[in-house]
């Protein structure tokens, strides 16, 4: 029978599969792609209304463009395994007892601007953690992040 998928050859072309939606989104986030150039760059300047808060163990495996600041709350963990654009003057805040894992990722500002950097809160055993796996790239940061290698 005929399907309603937009890739089929019939008059009922009005549906997209989840896989097709994923491919479209992947091309929107791919740097220098033809599709990305059609987007209005809403990720250049920080908008606090679009802050993201991580409240549990989470992994980001595909490229993202933040429009606000990023907060990792106490007890939560965020693993980044992709390209992440942070807006101008945007920050990543790792609260006490929270963990940020940078796994072969790239953190930058895709608009050639500077982002404020990573804030690690807490003291002593409760201090938030930033863990590097492999060789993550941190570009366009105003404040550098001093890290100590794991023993």
C-alpha positions, 0 to 999 in steps of 0.5 A: 500500500501507499505510505504518507512519507514525504520521501514516497512518490504519491499525493499523500506526502505529509509525514516524516519518520523519527529517523528522518527527523534525527538526520535533519537535526544532525545536519542543523547542528553540523558546523558548516553544513548547508542546512545550518546556514539556513538557521537564525543563530539564536545561540550567539548571545546568552539568554537566561530564559533559556538556561538548562538545568541538569538534575540527574545522570545525563549524557549528551552524545550529539552536537548542541547549541546552548542559548542560555547558561548550563547548571549541573545541580548537586547529585547530578552528572553530565557527560558531554561527548560532542560539540557544544556551543556556549553563548557569549558570556554564558557559563557552565556551573558545576554545583557542589556534589555535581560532576561534569565529564568532558569526554573527547568533546569540544566546548566553544562559541560558534559565533567567534565570541567569548564565553565566560567559562566553567564555575565549580562550586563547593569546598573540600569533599563536596566540591563539584568535579570536572573530569577530562577523558581523552583530550577535550577542546575548550575554545573561546573561554574568558576564564581558563579552567585549571585541572589536575590529572587523575592519579 
